[in-house]
Amino acid sequence: VLAGVLNQKDRADWRKCKLSKDEEIQMAEDFKKGFEEFDPNR
């Protein structure tokens, strides 16, 4: 339902959204870099 609301019908089934390990690592690194300034442990 939410995938339809967000106009992402191709992502309605989570199994079709799987990424490779390398893609997951890259996304995590990008996320960390984007929120570095908000890290209270820095």
Beta strands, then each sheet from edge to edge (+ up, - down):
end
